[in-house]
Amino acid sequence: MITLDRRRFLETAAALSALGALRPRAAFAAGAPKKAVLISMLPKEPSYRDRFRMAVDAGFAGIEMRTVTDPREADEIREASASTGLRIHSVMNEGHWTFPLSSAEPEVVERGVTGMETSLRNAKRWGADAVLLVPAVVTPRISYQDAWTRSQKAIRERVLPLAQELKVVVAVEEVWNKFLLSPLEFARYVDDFASPWLKAYFDVGNIVFYGYPQDWIRTLGPRIAKVHLKDFQLDRANGRFSWKNLGDGDIDWGEVRKAFSDVGYDGWVTTEIEGGDAAYLKNVVARLDLFLAGQKPA
């Protein structure tokens, strides 16, 4: 049971008013971010319907799926969403590490584009409004400049036309790909496209090595289409790091929540952490509720 002293209550009153009561299965009031889970956090053995029902019972309103190439499986996923009420809000594209759009090899880029086409069509079929894309990967053979130029060309010429046709946003993410290493650079990369169909997918945990998420959020502002949430613990002295559940790492979640409020972000926030059983998922939602109320998840 959570108790609040008077001072803490007053500090969070505005957030609680916006959220309404903190009921695990209640939808948040208009203007509040919506809670979602990544498909990989759910057990793999049950049917999609049973997995989706587990997510709903835990208190999630949405889910982020991965690319699916089998039409029958894609139909099963759509039916699971319809029958449980769990909204598929985005699709995590598969293959962008193996077939990056920054490659100098046309056949690699071709397979990367094909993967995005499948992801975009998945999104359209499922009612999702965005596809996550790692836009480029810098390697010893792919320079930073080439990664920038090649990925923008492939996205602009080969990906965005279909995204616009289907009305699905391409949301690019910084994810330890040695690319887009500052919020100013990330903002410029998005702005270069001058398209409502190309936005940012911001991961709170991915940038802790070289920045502060609240700074990135305020810099990216309205460019942010989607958000991943995970905590991160960094032990610089001993050269160790680890991913953590929300509230168990080094991220200042109060500042992160304030930054999202400052930029008016009210979209989906998707947990991208270790999966678990029903009790574990309910605990994750409880931590999400605390974060959205402006408190430290615990």
C-alpha positions in Angstrom: 0.0 0.0 0.0 1.3 3.4 -1.0 1.1 6.3 1.5 1.9 9.9 0.8 2.7 12.6 3.4 1.0 16.0 3.0 3.9 17.7 1.3 4.3 14.9 -1.2 0.6 14.8 -1.8 0.5 18.5 -2.7 3.5 18.1 -5.0 1.8 15.4 -7.0 -1.8 16.8 -6.8 -1.7 18.2 -10.3 -0.4 15.0 -11.8 -3.0 12.9 -9.9 -5.8 15.3 -11.1 -4.7 14.7 -14.7 -4.5 11.0 -14.3 -7.7 10.5 -12.2 -7.5 7.7 -9.7 -4.6 5.3 -9.9 -6.6 2.2 -10.8 -4.5 -0.4 -12.5 -7.1 -1.2 -15.2 -8.5 2.3 -15.7 -7.7 4.3 -18.8 -5.8 7.5 -18.2 -7.5 10.8 -18.7 -7.0 12.7 -21.9 -3.6 14.3 -22.1 -1.8 11.6 -20.1 0.6 9.1 -21.7 -0.8 5.7 -22.3 0.7 2.4 -21.0 2.0 -0.3 -23.3 4.1 -3.4 -23.1 6.5 -4.9 -25.6 5.4 -8.3 -27.0 8.8 -9.8 -25.9 7.8 -9.1 -22.2 4.9 -11.6 -22.4 5.3 -15.4 -22.2 5.9 -17.0 -25.6 3.9 -20.2 -25.0 0.3 -19.0 -24.8 -1.7 -18.0 -27.8 -1.7 -14.3 -28.8 -5.2 -13.9 -27.4 -4.1 -15.3 -24.0 -1.0 -13.2 -24.0 -3.0 -10.1 -24.9 -5.5 -10.9 -22.2 -2.7 -11.2 -19.7 -1.4 -7.7 -20.6 -4.9 -6.2 -20.3 -5.4 -7.9 -16.9 -2.1 -6.4 -15.7 -3.3 -2.9 -16.6 -1.7 -2.2 -20.0 -3.8 -0.5 -22.7 -1.5 -1.2 -25.6 1.3 -3.3 -27.0 4.2 -3.0 -29.4 4.5 -5.9 -31.8 7.4 -7.1 -34.0 7.4 -7.6 -37.7 5.4 -10.7 -38.8 5.8 -12.2 -42.3 3.2 -14.9 -42.1 -0.2 -13.5 -43.1 -2.1 -16.1 -40.9 -0.1 -15.1 -37.9 -0.7 -11.5 -38.7 -4.5 -12.2 -38.8 -4.3 -14.0 -35.5 -2.6 -11.0 -33.9 -5.3 -8.7 -35.3 -8.1 -10.9 -34.0 -6.4 -11.1 -30.6 -6.3 -7.3 -30.4 -9.9 -7.0 -31.4 -11.1 -9.6 -28.9 -9.2 -8.3 -25.9 -9.2 -4.6 -26.6 -5.4 -4.4 -26.3 -4.4 -1.7 -28.8 -1.5 -2.5 -31.1 0.0 1.0 -31.3 3.4 0.4 -33.0 5.5 -2.2 -34.7 9.2 -2.8 -34.0 10.8 -3.4 -37.4 13.0 -6.5 -37.6 16.2 -6.8 -39.6 17.5 -3.2 -39.5 20.6 -4.4 -37.7 21.3 -7.2 -40.2 20.2 -5.2 -43.3 20.9 -1.6 -42.4 19.8 1.2 -44.8 23.3 2.6 -44.3 25.0 -0.3 -46.1 27.0 0.3 -49.3 25.6 -3.0 -50.7 22.4 -2.5 -52.8 21.1 -6.0 -52.0 21.5 -5.3 -48.2 19.6 -2.1 -48.5 17.0 -3.8 -50.6 16.3 -6.4 -47.9 16.2 -3.6 -45.3 13.6 -1.7 -47.4 11.6 -4.9 -47.9 11.6 -5.4 -44.1 10.3 -1.9 -43.6 7.6 -2.4 -46.2 6.4 -5.6 -44.3 6.5 -3.7 -41.0 4.5 -0.8 -42.4 1.9 -3.1 -43.8 1.7 -5.0 -40.5 1.0 -1.7 -38.8 -1.7 -0.8 -41.3 -3.4 -4.2 -40.8 -3.2 -4.0 -37.0 -4.2 -0.3 -36.7 -0.8 0.8 -35.4 0.3 4.3 -36.3 4.1 4.0 -36.2 6.9 1.6 -37.1 10.2 1.8 -35.1 13.3 1.9 -37.3 17.0 1.9 -36.4 17.9 4.1 -39.4 21.6 3.4 -39.7 24.5 1.5 -38.1 28.1 3.0 -38.0 30.8 0.3 -38.4 34.5 0.2 -39.2 33.4 0.1 -42.9 30.5 2.5 -42.7 31.5 6.0 -41.8 29.2 8.4 -39.8 28.8 10.6 -42.8 27.9 7.7 -45.1 25.5 6.3 -42.5 23.7 9.7 -42.4 23.6 10.2 -46.2 22.7 6.7 -47.2 20.0 6.2 -44.6 18.3 9.5 -45.4 18.3 8.7 -49.1 16.9 5.2 -48.6 14.2 6.5 -46.2 13.3 9.5 -48.3 13.1 7.6 -51.6 12.2 4.0 -50.6 10.3 4.1 -47.3 8.5 7.4 -46.8 6.3 7.1 -49.9 4.7 3.9 -48.6 4.5 5.3 -45.0 2.6 8.4 -46.4 0.3 6.2 -48.5 -0.5 4.0 -45.5 -0.5 6.9 -43.0 1.9 5.2 -40.7 4.8 7.2 -39.1 8.4 6.0 -39.4 9.9 6.6 -35.9 13.7 6.4 -35.9 15.5 5.3 -32.7 18.9 5.8 -31.2 19.9 2.4 -29.9 23.7 2.0 -29.4 24.3 2.0 -33.2 27.0 4.6 -32.9 24.7 7.1 -34.6 22.7 10.1 -33.5 24.8 10.6 -30.4 23.4 13.9 -29.2 19.9 15.4 -28.9 20.8 18.2 -31.3 21.9 15.8 -33.9 18.8 13.6 -33.5 16.6 16.7 -33.9 18.5 17.7 -37.1 18.2 14.3 -38.6 14.4 14.3 -38.1 14.1 17.9 -39.3 16.0 17.2 -42.5 13.1 15.1 -43.8 10.6 17.9 -43.3 7.9 15.2 -43.2 5.1 14.5 -40.8 5.7 10.8 -41.5 9.2 10.8 -40.1 9.6 11.3 -36.3 11.7 10.2 -33.3 11.2 7.1 -31.2 12.9 8.1 -27.9 14.2 5.5 -25.5 14.8 6.9 -22.0 17.5 4.3 -21.1 19.5 4.1 -24.3 21.2 7.5 -23.9 22.3 7.3 -20.3 25.9 6.6 -21.3 26.3 10.0 -22.9 23.4 12.2 -21.8 20.4 12.8 -19.6 17.0 11.7 -20.9 15.2 14.9 -19.6 17.6 17.0 -21.8 16.9 14.9 -24.9 13.2 15.0 -24.3 13.1 18.8 -24.1 15.3 19.1 -27.2 13.3 16.6 -29.3 10.0 18.0 -28.1 7.2 17.5 -30.6 9.4 15.3 -32.8 8.8 12.5 -30.4 6.2 10.0 -31.7 6.8 7.1 -29.3 8.7 6.3 -26.1 10.4 3.3 -24.7 10.9 3.1 -20.9 13.6 1.1 -19.1 16.0 1.9 -16.3 19.8 1.8 -16.4 22.4 1.4 -13.8 26.0 2.5 -14.6 29.0 1.8 -12.4 31.7 3.8 -14.1 34.3 3.1 -11.5 34.2 -0.6 -12.1 33.2 -0.5 -15.7 29.9 -2.3 -15.3 26.3 -1.5 -16.4 23.0 -3.3 -16.3 19.4 -2.7 -17.5 16.9 -2.5 -14.6 13.2 -2.4 -13.9 11.7 1.1 -13.6 13.0 2.8 -10.5 15.8 0.3 -9.8 18.5 2.2 -11.7 20.0 5.7 -12.0 17.4 7.5 -14.1 15.8 10.5 -12.4 12.2 9.5 -13.2 10.7 12.7 -11.6 12.7 14.9 -14.0 11.9 12.6 -16.9 8.1 12.9 -16.1 8.4 16.6 -15.8 10.2 16.9 -19.1 7.4 14.9 -20.9 4.9 17.2 -19.3 6.9 20.3 -20.4 6.9 19.2 -24.0 3.2 18.1 -23.9 3.9 14.4 -24.7 0.7 12.4 -24.2 1.4 9.4 -26.5 2.3 5.8 -25.7 5.0 4.8 -23.3 6.1 1.2 -23.8 8.0 -0.8 -21.2 11.1 -2.5 -22.8 12.4 -4.5 -19.9 12.7 -8.1 -18.8 9.5 -10.1 -19.1 7.7 -12.2 -16.5 4.5 -13.7 -15.2 1.2 -12.0 -14.4 2.3 -10.8 -10.9 5.5 -9.3 -12.4 3.5 -7.5 -15.1 1.2 -6.0 -12.6 4.1 -4.8 -10.6 5.5 -3.1 -13.8 2.2 -1.4 -14.3 2.2 -0.2 -10.6 5.6 1.3 -11.3 4.3 2.9 -14.4 1.5 4.5 -12.5 3.9 6.0 -10.0 6.0 7.4 -12.8 3.0 8.9 -14.6 1.9 10.5 -11.3 5.3 12.2 -10.9 6.6 9.8 -8.3 9.7 7.5 -8.2 8.8 4.0 -9.4 9.5 1.4 -6.8 
